[in-house]
Amino acid sequence: MAAPKKYPDELRERAVRLVTDAQKDPSGRRGACTRIGAQLGIPADTIRGWLRTVEIDQGLRPGTTTDDAARLAALEREVVELRRANGILKSASAFFAAELDRPSRR
């Protein structure tokens, strides 16, 4: 279960949009995350992380996109479940094979 989000999605999108617009202007580029973070009451490092995630998702920066990360996590959960089921089936087959090897009492 994922942790609850501290900031709503609308605030996140607004902060990223404001920083992106501020970075387009060369005079406002420096300290844009710090300035906008102070205005919105969000730490600058949080906004930098959000901005990095958006840039990765848009293909502007190398890294694993959000969709790919979610797909990988789902596949890893599936692998864990399949390995657990495989272990159960192996132990069950070993149990029944041992029953067949025992002499009958009839």
Beta strands, then each sheet from edge to edge (+ up, - down):
end
